[in-house]
Amino acid sequence: MASIDNESIIKSVPQKGFFGHPRGLFTLFFTEFWERFSYYGMRAILLYYLYTETVNGGLGFDKGTAVAIMSIYGSLVYMSTIIGGWLADRVFGTANTVFYGGIFIMFGHIALAYPGSAIAFYISMVLIIVGTGLLKPNVSSVVGDLYTKEDPRRDSGFSIFYMGINLGGLLAPLIVGTLGQKYNYHLGFGAAAVGMLLGLIVFALTRKKNLGLAGSNVPNPLSKKSAIGTGIGVIIVAIAVIISVQTGVLTINRFIDLVSILGILIPVIYFIIMFTSKKADSTEKSRLAAYIPLFIGAVMFWAIQEQGATILAVYADERIRLSLGGFELQSSWFQSLNPLFVVIFAPIFAWLWMKLGKRQPSTPVKFSIGIILAGLSFIIMVFPAMQGKEALVSPLWLVLSFLLVVLGELCLSPVGLSVTTKLAPAAFSAQTMSMWFLTNAAAQAINAQVAGLFDKIPETMYFGTIGLISIVLGGILLLLSPMIKRAMKGVL
């Protein structure tokens, strides 16, 4: 397929129709709304399903293993975005890849909806990991296609899109969490499957009219020879994995360690490939260099933010008084705090960036603020930890912690999505978006190792040390921000 230039894509997309933004933002907003409802609904109860005893409807893993599996699962979800980005850039285009990914995710949740063994769980996880890898980076890349790089609506558009993500994430734990914890885990997983189906319907019905040519470009088509070589490689890897599992060489603990290593190694390899590629010019490579400290800072941020679904989820289940004003709470409901605060504050941040215009803080400064706030969200947890592990504490501590990390998230995450599309080398556009999601993969790969310390050291030391490291790193990034901005070569 011949490459389609950005001007042709922009002309094909209706530029008004959704809060002053291109009409295609409506399609992507609601597609991602239902996909995130599906994903976060499943995730809200998955940890509890893993460590709940089998007689009570769970799989009976010990808590440490369950937390590590959750972290590795999350890492693989975001690591698989490399595959999704590669297939979009070289085979399908981003829009088609989004649709195919949604189908995989739906079938993964259907598999979870049926009571089964740990083997059934692993099969469902493979489907969801592959599906999310196909969908997640590419739906964001299509959002980038709706705007020129100079369009002042761009950051605001990503903030609105980000609100759609979090509206789905807000409702999911309340609905899926209640069904799963109060009635039956598999009923909750079934509701997640329905959510993904609705997302596919929205995308299919509105894509042609609203998206135009957005997401249809294949910038670096795969040759027939490369396709055959890739297929053979995939088959060899699949056979090696099956043999390793059957012979006992690849145990769950070894697999966790392997993914932790890959979570760090893959981004390093990918940066090297793009830096050495002849398809990227000197300006693109300078921008890529500016992206490295932003990448490292984002890893630190997500390492804290993602523990909201693991360490803080266990904390909510065991250390929080699950009653407020005589009202009984479900521990899974705390997973709605993050998206709730995003829904409340995302419009404010979107308005703020639009209002400030060229006077708004640069991208590196926004990142610095986000990382520092994430550190403070863990520092605040030192205070309830001082009461000792046997004491039940007020749920308001978790509310405050989630609030701080969300304020940081709104400084970093939608801005990170936007700047990634702007700094991406043209030949690696979707794959560079995958690099953004690798910040999360690397963070959760690290968490799979770090989270095991939570039960081995005092809680005050755990929260305090990680929080302090984040604050220091945010300060360093702030000092380096002028240098990073210069290397971005005009990108704000």
Secondary structure, 3 states (H helix, E strand, C coil): CCCCCHHHHHHHCCCCCECCECCHHHHHHHHHHHHHHHHHHHHHHHHHHHHCCHHHCCCCCCHHHHHHHHHHHHHHHHHCHHHHHHHHHHHHCHHHHHHHHHHHHHHHHHHHHCCCCHHHHHHHHHHHHHHHHHHHHHHHHHHHHCCCCCCCCHHHHHHHHHHHHHHHHHHHHHHHHHHHHHHCHHHHHHHHHHHHHHHHHHHHHHHHHHHCCCCCCCCCCCCHHHHHHHHHHHHHHHHHHHHHHHCCCCCHHHHHHHHHHHHHHHHHHHHHHHHHCCCCCHHHHHHHHHHHHHHHHHHHHHHHHHHHHCHHHHHHHHCECCEECCEECCHHHHHHHHHHHHHHHHHHHHHHHHHHHHHCCCHHHHHHHHHHHHHHHHHCCHHHHCCCCCCCECCHHHHHHHHHHHHHHHHHHHHHHHHHHHHCCHHHHHHHHHHHHHHHHHHHHHHHHHHHHCCCCCHHHHHHHHHHHHHHHHHHHHHHHHHHHHHCCCCC
